[in-house]
Amino acid sequence: MIYIAAAILVLLIISAFFSGSETALTAASKPLMHQLEKGGNSRAGLFNRLQIKQERMIGTILLGNNLVNILASALATSMMMSIFGEAGVVIATIAMTLLVLIFAEILPKTYAILHTNRAALAVTPIINVLMIGLFPFVKSINFFVRMLLRLFGVDPHATDALHTAHDELRGAIDLHTTNVSGDERTSSVMLRSVLDLMHVQVGEIMTHRKDLHTINADETVQDTLTEVLDSAYTRLPLWRDDPDNVVGIVHAKALLREVRTHGGELDGLDISTIASKPWFIPEQTLLLDQLQAFRDRHEHFALVVDEYGTLQGIVTLEDILEEIVGDIADETDIHVPGVTTNPDGTIIARGDVTIRDLNRQFSWELSDEEAATIAGLVLHEARRIPEPGQTFMFFGFRFEILRRHHHQIKAIRITPPPKPSPPEQDK
């Protein structure tokens, strides 16, 4: 009887090992293990190889766990029946249920959750040996399971259509963002913005044509030189006959270099020969594709056109970088405040402020699928051109039209929905 009790104790310890190993190996951080393997950690490398054979690994753990649990229960039943007779079955069932639940399930799994990565590295070599030793049995069981799945019309090799590496990475970033503050939160927001590059189109971040500073190719060289020097930009579109007919891009540095070549004489200097060839892109181009195109062509400036070939605006490399890191200002930038926060919690925004900027600044979730700017969102939802003083309620937000110039909304007061109060803790 003492030997049987000792055997049950050993089997419970082995069961606890299998239970903790299952939790540790399935919950351990795969990115961390990948980084540790790159740093030369052999156990992390072995862990990563086991993850490739996850079906076989789980099968080995479950086979060992169930084997020792059933054996321990059988020994306990035999021992209790020899002492208490038929009532020993009930006693053994209750006793083993409590012992297995507490010492072989909850306790090891709780420890594995609290020390996931450390526990995973510790058990990996042992599980690897067991996988090799139990391979024939596990292989047979897995084959039988796959046959049963096919019998019920389930493809054992199908993957979860809802799960992608991109969605998993975005979820990890969002989860991390809610639990940190300060510089770490800023880094998380930047990482999320990088993922957004493959979903945002250049038409959503471009500088609209009405805000462009362009040059008429028919102007005198003196007037053109004055405009270039007075401008805060180094690259300016050059048009002829019609503002939509852009024939080139004038670079301030190239113009000044040409003026120096002519010894300061402007006579005979042809602006159109200095201008570089314009690069037109469709407004549906994704930011990630455009960023790669900028790198491949070694250019920083592109003209955006719609499906009819009409000029809509411009997009620069700086515009795309600002989508990642936020506003980049230099000594030549003309700062025009677009968003003002009032003490009462309301926000006054220019109509051309983008919804993406507002969402990023205030952690809102306003939809930017139908409109890129806040004014466009109001026009889309209102289905009309509102008058100053009118108010609208969309998505829980209150929008009050403050100013309008012709048909363009110039300023809007936004009242966000009240933040939910934190739940009261039980006393």
C-alpha positions in Angstrom: 0.0 0.0 0.0 2.9 2.4 0.7 4.4 1.6 -2.7 1.0 2.3 -4.3 0.7 5.6 -2.5 4.3 6.5 -3.5 3.5 5.6 -7.1 0.4 7.8 -7.1 2.5 10.7 -5.8 5.1 10.2 -8.5 2.3 10.0 -11.2 0.7 13.2 -9.9 4.1 15.0 -10.2 4.5 13.7 -13.7 0.9 14.9 -14.5 1.8 18.3 -13.1 4.8 18.4 -15.4 2.7 17.6 -18.5 0.0 20.2 -17.5 2.5 22.9 -16.9 4.4 22.1 -20.1 1.3 22.3 -22.2 0.5 25.8 -20.9 4.1 27.0 -21.1 4.7 25.8 -24.6 1.5 27.1 -26.0 1.5 30.5 -24.2 5.2 31.4 -24.6 6.1 34.4 -26.6 7.2 33.3 -30.1 8.7 36.7 -31.0 10.8 36.6 -27.8 11.9 33.0 -28.5 12.9 34.0 -32.1 14.9 36.9 -30.7 16.6 34.6 -28.1 17.5 32.1 -30.8 19.2 34.9 -32.8 21.1 35.7 -29.6 22.5 32.1 -29.5 20.1 30.5 -27.0 19.9 26.8 -28.0 16.8 26.0 -26.0 15.0 28.8 -27.7 16.0 27.4 -31.1 14.7 24.0 -30.0 11.4 25.6 -28.8 11.0 27.2 -32.2 11.5 23.8 -34.0 8.9 22.2 -31.7 6.4 24.9 -32.7 6.7 23.8 -36.3 5.6 20.3 -35.1 2.9 21.7 -32.8 0.3 18.9 -33.5 2.9 16.2 -32.6 4.0 18.2 -29.5 0.4 18.6 -28.2 -0.3 14.9 -29.0 2.8 13.8 -27.0 1.8 16.0 -24.0 -1.8 14.8 -23.9 -0.8 11.2 -24.3 1.6 11.3 -21.4 -0.8 13.4 -19.2 -3.8 11.2 -19.8 -1.7 8.0 -19.3 -0.4 9.0 -15.9 -3.8 10.4 -14.7 -5.7 7.2 -15.6 -3.0 5.1 -14.1 -3.0 7.1 -10.9 -6.8 6.9 -10.7 -6.7 3.1 -11.2 -4.1 2.6 -8.5 -6.0 4.8 -6.1 -9.3 3.0 -6.8 -7.6 -0.4 -6.2 -6.1 0.8 -2.9 -9.3 2.4 -1.6 -11.3 -0.7 -2.5 -8.9 -2.9 -0.6 -9.5 -0.7 2.4 -13.2 0.3 2.2 -14.6 -2.2 -0.2 -17.2 -1.0 -2.7 -17.3 2.5 -1.1 -13.6 2.8 -2.0 -14.7 3.7 -5.6 -16.5 6.8 -4.5 -13.7 7.8 -2.1 -11.0 7.3 -4.7 -13.0 9.3 -7.3 -13.4 12.2 -4.9 -9.9 12.1 -3.6 -8.2 11.8 -7.1 -10.4 14.5 -8.5 -9.3 16.9 -5.8 -5.6 15.9 -6.1 -5.5 16.0 -9.9 -7.4 19.3 -10.0 -5.3 21.1 -7.5 -1.8 19.6 -7.7 -1.8 18.4 -11.3 -3.8 21.0 -13.1 -4.4 24.4 -11.4 -1.1 24.7 -9.5 1.3 23.8 -12.4 -0.7 25.8 -15.0 -0.9 28.8 -12.7 2.9 28.7 -12.3 3.4 28.2 -16.0 1.3 31.3 -16.7 3.2 33.4 -14.2 6.6 32.2 -15.6 5.7 31.3 -19.1 8.9 31.9 -21.1 11.2 30.6 -18.4 9.1 27.4 -17.9 8.9 26.9 -21.7 12.7 27.0 -22.0 13.0 24.6 -19.0 10.7 21.9 -20.3 11.5 22.0 -24.0 14.4 19.5 -23.9 12.4 16.9 -22.0 9.4 17.3 -24.2 11.6 16.9 -27.3 13.0 13.6 -25.9 9.4 12.4 -25.2 8.3 13.4 -28.7 11.1 11.2 -30.2 10.3 8.2 -27.9 6.5 8.4 -28.3 6.6 9.2 -32.0 5.0 5.9 -33.3 2.1 6.1 -30.8 1.5 9.8 -31.4 1.7 9.4 -35.1 -0.9 6.7 -35.1 -3.3 8.6 -32.8 -2.9 11.8 -35.0 -3.7 9.7 -38.1 -6.8 8.3 -36.5 -7.9 11.8 -35.4 -7.5 13.2 -38.9 -9.5 10.3 -40.3 -12.3 11.1 -37.9 -12.2 14.8 -38.8 -12.5 14.0 -42.5 -15.4 11.7 -41.7 -17.2 14.7 -40.3 -16.3 16.9 -43.2 -13.5 18.9 -41.5 -10.3 19.6 -43.3 -7.5 18.8 -40.8 -5.1 21.0 -42.8 -7.3 24.0 -43.1 -6.2 27.3 -41.5 -8.2 29.8 -39.6 -9.4 32.4 -42.2 -9.8 35.0 -39.5 -6.2 34.7 -38.3 -3.4 36.5 -40.2 0.0 37.6 -39.1 -1.0 41.2 -39.8 -4.1 41.0 -37.6 -2.2 39.3 -34.8 0.5 42.0 -34.9 -2.0 44.8 -34.9 -3.9 43.2 -32.0 -0.6 42.9 -30.0 0.2 46.5 -30.6 -3.3 47.7 -29.6 -3.2 45.6 -26.5 0.2 47.0 -25.6 -0.9 50.5 -26.3 -3.7 50.3 -23.7 -1.3 49.2 -21.0 1.5 51.7 -21.4 1.9 55.5 -21.4 4.5 58.1 -22.4 7.2 57.2 -24.9 6.2 53.5 -25.1 2.7 54.6 -26.1 4.1 56.9 -28.8 6.2 54.0 -30.1 3.1 51.8 -30.2 1.1 54.4 -32.1 4.0 54.7 -34.6 4.1 50.9 -35.1 0.3 50.9 -35.7 0.7 53.7 -38.3 3.3 51.6 -40.1 0.7 48.8 -40.5 -1.8 51.4 -41.7 0.4 52.2 -44.7 -1.0 49.2 -46.6 -4.6 50.3 -46.2 -4.4 54.1 -46.6 -4.5 55.7 -50.1 -2.5 58.7 -51.1 -5.7 60.6 -51.8 -6.4 60.6 -48.0 -3.2 62.4 -47.1 -2.3 64.5 -50.2 -2.2 68.3 -50.2 -5.3 69.3 -52.1 -5.0 71.3 -55.3 -6.6 74.4 -53.8 -3.7 74.6 -51.3 -0.9 74.2 -53.9 1.6 76.8 -54.8 2.2 76.5 -58.5 4.0 78.5 -61.2 2.7 79.6 -64.6 5.2 78.7 -67.3 4.3 81.8 -69.3 5.5 84.2 -66.6 8.7 86.0 -66.9 11.9 84.4 -65.4 12.1 87.3 -63.0 8.6 86.7 -61.7 9.2 83.0 -61.5 12.4 83.4 -59.5 10.7 85.8 -57.1 7.9 83.2 -56.6 10.3 80.4 -55.9 12.3 82.4 -53.4 9.2 83.7 -51.7 7.8 80.2 -51.4 8.3 77.9 -48.4 8.6 74.9 -50.7 11.6 73.7 -52.7 9.6 71.9 -55.4 6.8 73.7 -57.3 4.6 72.4 -60.1 4.9 74.3 -63.4 1.8 74.6 -65.6 1.0 76.0 -69.0 -2.3 77.3 -70.3 -4.3 75.6 -67.6 -3.5 74.9 -64.0 -4.4 71.2 -64.6 -1.8 71.0 -67.4 1.3 70.5 -65.3 4.4 70.3 -67.6 7.1 70.0 -65.0 8.4 70.4 -61.5 10.7 73.3 -60.7 13.3 72.6 -58.0 14.6 75.8 -56.3 18.1 74.4 -56.1 18.1 73.6 -59.9 16.8 77.1 -60.7 19.4 78.9 -58.6 22.1 76.7 -60.1 21.0 77.7 -63.6 21.0 81.3 -62.6 24.6 81.0 -61.4 25.6 79.2 -64.6 24.3 82.3 -66.6 26.2 84.6 -64.3 23.1 86.1 -62.9 21.7 87.0 -66.3 18.1 86.0 -66.6 17.8 86.7 -70.3 17.6 83.5 -72.4 16.9 81.3 -69.4 14.1 78.8 -70.1 12.2 77.6 -67.0 10.7 74.6 -68.8 14.1 73.2 -69.6 15.1 73.4 -65.9 11.9 71.7 -64.7 12.0 67.9 -64.2 9.4 65.6 -65.7 6.2 65.4 -63.7 5.3 62.1 -62.1 1.6 61.4 -62.0 0.1 58.7 -59.8 -3.6 57.6 -59.2 -5.2 58.7 -55.9 -6.0 55.1 -55.1 -2.3 54.2 -54.7 -1.6 52.7 -51.2 0.9 54.5 -49.1 3.1 51.4 -48.7 3.3 51.1 -52.5 4.0 54.8 -52.9 6.7 54.7 -50.3 8.4 51.9 -52.1 8.0 53.8 -55.4 9.7 56.9 -53.9 12.6 54.7 -52.8 12.9 53.0 -56.2 12.7 56.2 -58.3 14.8 58.2 -55.8 12.1 60.9 -55.8 10.2 62.8 -53.1 7.4 64.4 -55.1 4.4 63.1 -57.0 1.2 64.6 -58.6 -2.0 62.9 -57.7 -4.8 62.5 -60.3 -8.3 61.0 -60.2 -9.7 58.4 -62.6 -10.3 61.1 -65.2 -6.8 62.3 -65.1 -7.7 65.6 -63.4 -5.1 66.9 -61.0 -6.2 66.4 -57.4 -3.1 67.4 -55.4 0.4 66.4 -54.5 2.0 63.8 -52.2 5.5 63.9 -50.9 7.8 61.5 -49.1 7.5 63.7 -46.1 3.7 63.3 -46.1 4.1 59.5 -45.9 6.7 59.8 -43.1 4.4 62.1 -41.2 1.8 59.4 -41.2 4.2 57.3 -39.2 6.0 59.7 -36.9 3.5 62.6 -36.8 4.0 66.2 -38.0 7.5 67.1 -39.1 8.1 70.8 -38.9 11.2 72.7 -40.1 12.2 76.4 -40.2 10.5 77.0 -43.5 7.1 75.4 -42.6 4.1 77.7 -42.4 2.4 76.7 -39.2 -1.4 77.0 -39.4 -3.1 75.6 -36.3 -5.8 73.3 -37.4 -7.1 71.9 -34.1 -7.9 73.8 -30.9 -9.0 72.1 -27.6 -11.3 74.1 -25.4 -11.4 73.8 -21.6 -15.0 72.4 -21.8 -13.7 69.4 -23.8 -14.9 70.5 -27.2 -12.6 70.7 -30.2 -12.5 73.4 -32.9 -11.1 72.0 -36.1 -10.6 73.4 -39.6 -12.7 71.7 -42.2 -9.7 70.4 -44.0 -8.2 68.6 -41.0 -8.1 64.9 -41.8 -10.1 62.4 -39.8 -6.9 60.2 -39.4 -5.1 63.1 -37.7 -8.1 63.6 -35.3 -8.4 59.9 -34.6 -4.7 59.7 -33.9 -4.5 62.8 -31.7 -7.6 62.1 -29.6 -7.9 58.3 -29.8 -11.2 58.5 -31.6 -12.6 55.9 -34.1 -14.4 58.1 -36.6 -14.8 56.4 -39.9 -12.6 57.7 -42.8 -13.8 55.3 -45.4 -16.3 57.8 -47.1 -14.3 61.0 -46.5 -10.8 62.0 -45.7 -11.5 65.3 -43.9 -13.8 66.2 -41.1 -15.7 68.6 -43.4 -16.1 65.8 -45.9 -17.5 63.5 -43.2 -20.1 66.1 -42.2 -21.1 66.6 -45.8 -21.4 62.9 -46.4 -23.5 62.2 -43.3 -25.7 65.3 -43.6 -26.3 64.8 -47.3 -26.4 68.6 -47.8 -24.3 71.7 -47.5 -25.0 73.0 -43.9 -25.4 76.5 -42.8 -23.3 78.1 -40.0 -24.9 77.4 -36.7 -26.4 74.1 -37.7 -25.5 71.1 -35.6 -25.5 67.4 -36.4 -25.1 64.2 -34.4 -23.1 61.4 -35.9 -21.4 58.4 -34.3 -22.1 59.9 -30.8 -20.3 63.1 -31.7 -21.9 66.6 -32.0 -20.7 68.7 -34.9 -21.5 72.4 -35.0 -20.8 74.4 -38.1 -18.9 77.6 -37.2 -17.8 79.1 -40.5 -18.5 78.4 -44.2 -17.0 80.1 -47.3 -19.1 79.6 -50.3 -19.7 75.8 -50.3 -16.7 75.0 -48.2 -16.9 74.3 -44.5 -14.1 76.2 -42.8 -14.5 75.5 -39.1 -16.4 73.0 -37.0 -16.9 72.6 -33.3 -16.7 68.9 -32.3 -18.2 67.7 -29.0 -17.0 64.1 -28.4 -19.2 61.6 -26.5 -18.6 61.5 -22.7 -16.0 59.0 -21.6 -17.5 56.1 -19.6 -16.9 56.4 -15.9 -14.8 53.6 -14.4 -16.8 50.9 -12.6 -17.0 51.3 -8.8 -15.0 48.8 -6.9 -16.7 46.6 -4.5 -16.2 47.6 -0.9 
